[in-house]
Each structure stands twice: as structure tokens, then as C-alpha cells.
Amino acid sequence: MKTTKRKVNVGILLKGIVIIVGNYGSGKTEVAINLALFMKEKGLDVTVADLDIVNLYFRTREAGTLLSENQIRMILPEKEYLNADFPALNPKIAGLIRTPTELTIIDCGGHEKGANILGTFYDLLKSKPVHMLQVVNPLQPDTGTEDMCMAMKDRIENASRLKVTGLIGNANLIDETDQETVEKGYVFIQTLSKKARLPVEFITIPETLMDRPHMKTFSCPVLPVNRRLLPPWKAQL
């Protein structure tokens, strides 16, 4: 019997200022990079601003060449501060917030420590229509339950003085992610969405799993992702 191949929903409609927040290890920087590349491919004018001065290993600036090759503008700290882990805020970010591109993605540092840096731009952001999206990986110890995710959301909101407007499901075990990982993560983020009363903007699925014959059709948009970042100890292998 002939079967009809089902396609997942890839209808991500984000525009304007999109702030990516989350805990350490949530995968928010990978999400930010993949979202930028995906939306650029759809024809949007995309800019990425790197506010992650907290995580030593996974920051959008490490993918600067890749983004540049795809005509995605990137706002970074000045060159002398590129490898620094202390505040070196570029005034260009303030200008970008005042006059955002069609899609402006701000990659914020993890936990409330990263959100504190975002809070320095509160006066500029408070009058803007901002999407602040919390990346959730329920396989991380800090966000393994709905209550822990809610507590993380509160900490980020208090530090930034901004409200989370939506959720991104990013259930993954890095190289060990399989279909079961994705499907269990989908159930988790849908339950969290109801509890937090926030929409699921999209979930992520590794590109290698997108064509699996038994991959179910999800009710929310999907972002296909490829791993773009490696920690230094793997990058040198």
C-alpha cells in the first residue's frame, strides 16, 4: 500500500527583534546561528548581535565566518575584546536596537548572569515589540522539570527586566540525539507551554532526522538544525 510522506511544519514567521535566552547548556547559541541561516535562506535581511560574554566555549562570534559568508551581518565586541569574558558592550548594538533590520537576533548569555547584560539595554528595548524566546532543553539538569524551567524563566526576566514571550524546544543529547529524544522533548515543551501560558515558537530537529519516515507531524513550527559549534578540544582534533 502506498503511503503519503508527512512533512513537518517549518513555518517560522519571526521578524523584528528576537532575543534568545536560556540557561547554560540549553543550546541557545546553536539555535541563534541556525535560525539566522534558515531565515536568511528564506530571503530576510538578518543581523546577529552577540551579547554572550559569559560562555567561554559556545558563542555566536565563533561562527562569525560562517555568518559572514552567508551575508548575515554580525555585531561583535571590538577586536581586542573578542576573547574576553567581561563586559565590552559595543555601542553598535544600541544603534541596532534603535533601528533593527528585518530580523535582528540577539544572542544573550546564559542564566541570569547573561540576562543582566541584556538589562543594560532595557530603556531601549522596553518600547520595542520584542520577541524574547527561552530555549529549553529538558535533558539539561537545570531545566529537567517544568518547575525548574519556570524558575529559570523568572530569574532571566528579573535580571533583564523583560518578559519571555515564547518558548523554543531544543531537546537534544548533542551527537546522541535521536527521534525519541525529539518526540519526548516535544511533549515536554507542549506541557510547559500550557503551564507557562506561552506559545511554542518552534522546536528544533537535527537535519539528519528530518526525513525519517516515522517522524510525526508536529503542531508547531520546526527549525532544522546542523551543529555549527564545537568546543576547542573537539575543534582541534
ABEGO torsion letter per residue (X at the ends): XBBBBBBBBABBABBEBBBBBEBBGAGAAAAAAAAAAAAAAAGBBBBBBBABAABAABBAAAAAAAAAAAGBBBBBBBAAAAABABBBBBAAAAAAAABBBABBBBBBBBEAAAAAAAAAAAAAAAABBBBBBBBBBAABAAAABAAAAAAAAAAAAAAAGBBBABBBBABBAEAABBAAAAAAAAAAAAAAAAAAGBBBABBBBBAAAAABAABBBBABBBBBBBBABBBAAAAAX
